[in-house]
Amino acid sequence: MTEQFISVPGVGRIYRRGKVWYLDYWANGVRIREKSGGNKESALRELGTKTSDVSRGNLGFLEKKKVVHFSDYADEYLKIKVAGPKPSRSIRSIRGYVSHLKDFFGELPLSRITIDLVEKYAAKRINDKVTIKRKRGPKGD
């Protein structure tokens, strides 16, 4: 089986397997590979048409992925915790933890949260100076 590849910079590529030509291009972050016409010229024309449709947003079968932000996820998590069975920690504590996380991660999409970012958050929390107000006894201990 012979393969032949023809790349079109910034657009995609066409390739042949046996006697069949295929298109290979990207649309909205999704790689698309599909069968094309019978010859190289028609495959190149079809690749140009597909990629221009992508740039105009005319590919109706591709929908953009919904971006979930950390703050939305955190709010949903709190709703689940409040409605569910009683957690081992108090809801007030959980709200405090989530509040700190929301302050740090904010509107960042969940897909952008990396191990490095979590480690930065942990280091920040360790370095934060936390003051604890203690109740004084009746004699001012």
C-alpha positions, 0 to 999 in steps of 0.5 A: 500500500503506497501513501502520498502526502501533500501538505498545504501550510496553514490549511491541512493536508491531503493524502492517498492510500491506495487509490483513495484520497483523504482530507486531514484538517483542523476545525475548532480544535478538532482534527477531521479526517475524511474521504475525498474524491477520486483524484488529487485535484478534486481533493485539493479543491475540497480541502480548500472549500472545507477550510474556508468553511471552517474559517467562516464558521459554516461547518454546522456539525461542529459545535464549540465545546462549552467552557466550564470555569472553576467558579461555576464548578465550585458553585455546583459543588457547594450545591451538591454538598448542601443537598447531599448527605451530611458531610464529615466536615461542616458546610461552613468549613467547606464554603471556606475552603471553596472560597479560598479556591475561588479567590485563586482560580477564579474564572479560569477554565477547568481545562487550564488548571494544571499540576503546577497551578495547584502547587502554586496555590498550595505554596500560596496557602502555606505562605499566607499569614493566618491570624486566629482570633482566640476567645479569652477566658473570664480572667483575660487568659 
